[in-house]
Amino acid sequence: MTSVPRWDYVGEGLVEEQLPTVPWPLVQSWVEQAAAMVATRPDLHEPTSMAIATVDEGGRPDVRECLMRFLSPVGPGFVSSRHSAKAAHIAATGVLATSLTWSPLFRAIRFRGPAVEIAQDEVDAYWGERPWGSRISAWASRQSHPVAGRTELEAAVARYAAQWPDRGGPDDVPIPPDWVGYRVVAEQVEFWSGRSSRLHDRFRFVREGAGDMATVGIWTWRRLQP
């Protein structure tokens, strides 16, 4: 194997005294801090990029990167097509695992739990915020399905662009009937903070009752070895 560069992690770490009694304040703080640093950290790209892991009907894991488009005390969420592989996996198993990783900050958060659909009004509101080109491409792509070539995709984009030209409004392009949002209902939340010599800090919160990441009295946590 070709030799690869090694970096020592020089993160600030995370200690017990910094942990809230529930995971939500720290989730919210880390996400907001990452978003705020984009303007001054050229090495920090797409702070809402989120790995999404599902399991198919045969029990085989599958993972891909999506952008986190929703975040609430229930858990993080994203948008997809009902034609996608992840939608099929969610329909079959009903569970998700996701992670947000900010390598330049030596931080990551993992979430595990059931998958639920996001309310249609929230999905509709987000759709109106997407750039016109992104809305057109959502119509042109049958997500996760084979295509003969890029020419076929570009031809579909051209057809829909002619049908719904860009007039600068949020309702220029209707929402596709297969457009859907999913959220992981956090049952486990793990915080990772990189440290020198790979002696990282890991804390896992586990929900033991009904509620969300902001509900007091239902979460326990333990430090995990790195």
N, C-alpha and C positions, 0 to 999 in steps of 0.2 A: 504494500500500500504506500502511495506517495506521502511523504511527510507533509503535515499540515501545520500552519502556525498555531501556537498556543497563546492564550491570553489568561492572565490571572484576573479573577473577578474582584473588582475593587468597590463593590456596592456598600451601602451604609449598613446593611444587615437589618434584621428585625428581631426584637427581643420581647419577652413576655410583657414587660411594662408598657409596650406600645400597642398591645392588642386591645381592641374594644371588646365588650361582652357579646356583641353580635357582629357578623362579618360585614354588614352593609356599609358602615362609615369608612372602613378601610378600602373596600371595593370602590366606592365612589371617589375617595381621595386619590387612589392610585390612577384611576381612569382619567380624572380631571387633570392631574399633574402631567400625565403623559401627553394629553391633548394640548396643554398649555406650553409644553416644551418644544413642540414641533417647529415653531418659528425660530428658535435659537439653537436647535440641535439638528444639524444637517444629516446626522447618522440615524435619526429617528424618523422612520417612514411609516405611514398608515398605522397610527396608534390604536385604531379600532380593528385591526386585522385579527381575526379569531380562527383558531383551528377548531373544526367541528368533526367529531368522531361519531360514527354510527355503526350499527351492526346489521349485516344483511340477513336474509331469510335462512342462510346456511350457517350463521354464526360467525362469519368472517368480518373482521373489523375493516372499516374504511374511514379515511380522514381526508379533509380538504380545508383550504383557507377560504373564509368568507369575511365580509365586513360586518361588524356588529352595528346594527341599526337601531336597536332598542336596548335600554337598560333601565331596570326598575328593581326594587327590593325583591321581586319574585325571581329575577334572573336575567341574563343577557338574551337578546334575540336577534334574528336575522331574517332576510327575505329569500324566497326561492320560488321555483315553479313546482307545481304538483307533478310535473312530468320528470322531475329530477330524480337521480338515484337516492339522494338523501331523503327526499319526500317518501319514496317507496320504502326505505329502511325504517323511517319513523312510523309509517303506517303499519309496518309489520311487527315492530318491537316496542315502540312507544317510549324509547329512552334516548338520551343524548349525553355526550361528554364534550365540553368545550374548554378552550384555554386561551387566555390573552397573554402574550409574551412580549416584553419590551427589553430586548437583549442589551441595548446601550445603557439601560437603567439597571440592569441586573435584577429584573423583577418579572414575576409571572403570577397569574391567578388561574386556578383550575376550578371548573364547575361540573358537577354530575347530578343527574336526576331525570325525572320524567320529562317528556316533550309535550308541549301544548301549543295549539294554534293561537296566534295573537289576534285580538279583536279586529274585525274588518275595518272599523273606523280608524284605528291606529295605522293599519296597513295602507288605507286610502290616503291618509294624511302624509305618510312618508312618500308614497308614490308621487304626489304633487311636488315634492322637494327634489326629486331626481332631475338631473339635466335632461333636456329634450332627447339628446342622442342616446342616453341610457334607457329612456322609456321606449324609444323605437327599437333598440336592440333586444329588449325583453320580448317584444312581439316577434322579432325575426328569428329568435333562437328557441328551438325545442330542447330545452336544457338536458344535457347528459346523453342525448341521442346521436347516433352517427350522422355524418354529413359527407357528401361526396367531395367537397372542397370548399375553400374560402370563397370562391366565386359564387357558389350557391348562397352562402350567408350574405354576401354583399348585395346580391340581387334581391334577396328578401328585404334587406334594410332599405334598398331603393324603393321597393314597392310600398312599404309602410310609410316611408318618408314622404312620398308623393300623396298618399292618402291622408296623412296628418302632418302638414307642414308646420314648421316652427314659427309660431306667432308670439312667442314670449310669455305664454300663460301657463299656469299649472295644469289646466284642463285641455291643453292642445291634443294630448294623446290619452285615450281612455285606458283604464287599468285592465290588463288581460284577465280573462276569467280564471286562468290557472295560477294567478299570482297569489302567494300565501306567505304569511309570516309565522315563524316558530320561535318558541322560547323554551329554554331549559329551566324547569322549576328546581331551583337549587336545593338539594338535600345534603350535598357536601361542597365545601368551598375550601380550597387550599391555597395558601400564600407561600410563594417561594422568593427568597431574597439571596442573591449570590454573594458569596464571601471568598476571601483569599484562600488559596490552597484547597478549593472545592469543599470547604467546610461550611456549606450553605445553611441558611435558616429555612425551615419548613414548618408551617403550622396548618393543621387541618381542622376545620370546623365541621361538626356533624349536627344536623337538625334532628331533634328527638321529639318533635310535636308539630301540631298544625301551626302554620304561619309562614313568614317569609324571612329574608335576610335582615330585616329590621325589627323582628319580633323578639322581645326580651323574654328570657326564661326558657327557651326551647333549644338553645345551642350549647354544645360543649366543644372544647378544643383540646388538642394535644400537640406537643412538639414532636416532629418526626425526624429521624436521623437522615442526613443528606444522602 
